[in-house]
Amino acid sequence: MEYRKFLVLLSILFIVVSCSPKVVEKVAPEEKKVEKKVVDEGPRPTPCKMFKDLEDAEDVKGMFFIFHNFLKTNEYANALEYWSEAVRRAPGANGRMKYHFDDGVKIFRHFYDIEKDPLKRKSWLDSIDWVYNKRVECFGEDAYVLGRKAFDYYYYFNKDVSQDTIFTMFAKAVDAKKEKTDYFVINPFSKMIYDRFVVAKLDTIDAKRYANYLVDAIEYGSAHCKGTECQAWDMIKDYAPKLLDNFEAIKGFYPSDYYVKKYLKILNNSAESCDTINLVHRKLMWGGADLSGAEYDKLKKLKSGKCYVAPPEPGPLRKAFNLYNEGKYKEAIKYFEIFVNSTDNNAKKAKYLYMIAKIYYRDLKNFTLSRKYALKSTKFKSGWGEPFLLIGKLYASSGPICGPGRGWDSQIVTWPAIDKFKYAKKIDPSVSREANKLIRSYQRFMPSMEDIFQRTLKVGDKFNVGCWIKESTTIRAAKK
């Protein structure tokens, strides 16, 4: 039988065997299934051979049906046999449906996952690469397919594909699609941008270009999505923007209209809070927004009226506040430290060291230095819970940095965070209400009992959380 001969040849390429990051939250690509209906009219939709080109078209259609059903019952060897012959005979199918390429990746991924021999595993990876190349040959969509391929390599095949290779694939896909970048690219690529920038493997120019593309893509995709794809964009908005926010610490990284869109919206949603009003003003100043327009009148009136605070006496403290209100954070820190070193008042030392800690947290996104100054502030004021609440928030906010935003690596940061919230209320009853609110909020995001059990761990045991946190804590399961 002809397809048997083909299978022998195919086995040389694929080498049949048997199923198999810190990764980013997976927002998996959803291939739209097109109704399996043969259309023989109109211009040719693909250069690849189609059903209509075959004398035994019905037999080949049957092969498509059979391998798809074998996949539903996880009979991968049988699925491979029929898939190989079907795709050899009619890779273009009816000219519209493309699900057979996704099925091919699924089949080869199964054999890749269960293969222990690195060379044979590489052969299965070559087969997956062939599937993606064949899809492009038949249906184009180069950038879309490259993004799909990078997504799979990032999550499933990263032990055999270098991070540099994966990053390059993502980068090419994003360069091609810009604000129309596909949703499944956003989370993993934003994580790769951040991680590579932190270790100086990506310079500011490239980080700025790609981060701005992703910010635009999130806005565009959320506004133009349809159906279930909108749910994916909702998941993305819960992760990638929080990670990309860290680049706000670099002056000029985002254009001024980025700050205008983001922070004036916050102001309109919470105009009663002076903390919010001052935050918005500082961010717009930091971002280089021109505050002379009429749309900023509300902000200026609120700040100069309701939220007016008399400036301190002339000296380093006044200079520090003036710089801070202008969004000149690093310069402000310098003068706050000058004041702290010049005063003998321990209460003021504590207050302004804590102020520096908050600047590093909210504005400069340097969690390590924020913790350092928060702890330093407690040396000058005993029984003070606020700095420990701040450290807990630092830990709880580290999910996107230390892991994928969801899942194990991101969830375990809640353990040391809750430790700090509990300690804060223990030493300072005045913060108990906020501490309890934070504990209730983050208890939901702790790992599940199943995740703990799968890692052969036990609730109540000690556990060392890594990343930048590096603290010993206690294993706990999420409360349902």
MOTA-V745918 format. One record per backbone hydrogen bond with DSSP energy under -1.0 kcal/mol. CO is the residue of the C=O (numbers start at 1). NH is the residue of the N-H. Records with the same first field share a line. If there is no record, write none. Layout:
BEGIN
CO->NH / NH
END
This chain:
BEGIN
1->4 / 5
2->6
3->7
4->8
5->9
6->10
7->11
9->13
10->14
11->15
35->37
49->92
50->53
51->54
56->60
57->61
58->62
59->63
60->64
61->65
62->66
63->67
64->68
65->69
66->70
67->71
68->72
69->73
70->75
71->74
74->76
75->79
76->80
77->81
78->82
79->83
80->84
81->85
82->86
83->87
84->88
85->89
86->90
90->93
92->95
93->51
98->101
99->103
100->104
101->105
102->106
103->107
104->108
105->109
106->110
107->111
108->112
109->113
110->114
117->121
118->122
119->123
120->124
121->125
122->126
123->127
124->128
125->129
126->130
127->131
128->132
129->133
130->134
131->135
132->136
133->137
134->138
135->139
136->140
141->145
142->146
143->147
144->148
145->149
146->150
147->151
148->152
149->153
150->154
151->155
152->156 / 157
157->160
162->166
163->167
164->168
165->169
166->170
167->171
168->172
169->173
170->174
171->175
172->176
173->177
174->178
177->180
178->181
182->185
185->189
186->190
187->191
188->192
189->193
190->194
191->195
192->196
193->197
194->198
195->199
196->201 / 202
197->200
203->207
204->208
205->209
206->210
207->211
208->212
209->213
210->214
211->215
212->216
213->217
214->218
215->219
216->220
217->221
218->222
219->223
220->224
221->225
226->229
227->230
228->232
229->233
230->234
231->235
232->236
233->237
236->239 / 240
239->243
240->244
241->245
243->246
244->247
245->248
246->249
247->250
250->253
255->258
256->260
257->261
258->262
259->263
260->264
262->266
263->267
264->268
265->269
266->270
273->277
274->278
275->279
276->280
277->281
278->282
279->283
280->284
281->285
282->286
283->287
284->289
285->288
293->296
294->297
296->300
297->301
298->302
299->303
300->304
301->305
302->307
305->308
315->319
316->320
317->321
318->322
319->323
320->324
321->325
323->328
324->327
327->329
328->332
329->333
330->334
331->335
332->336
333->337
334->338
335->339
336->340
337->341
339->343
345->349
346->350
347->351
348->352
349->353
350->354
351->355
352->356
353->357
354->358
355->359
356->360
357->361
358->362
359->363 / 364
360->366
366->370
367->371
368->372
369->373
370->374
371->375
372->376
373->377
374->378
376->379
377->380
385->389
386->390
387->391
388->392
389->393
390->394
391->395
392->396
393->397
395->398
398->402
399->403 / 405
404->25
407->411
408->412
411->414
412->415
413->417
414->418
415->419
416->420
417->421
418->422
419->423
420->424
421->425
422->426
423->427
424->428
428->431
429->432
431->435
432->436
433->437
434->438
435->439
436->440
437->441
438->442
439->443
442->445
443->446
447->478
448->452
449->453
450->454
452->457
453->456
458->461
461->475
463->473
465->471
466->470
471->465
473->463
475->460
END
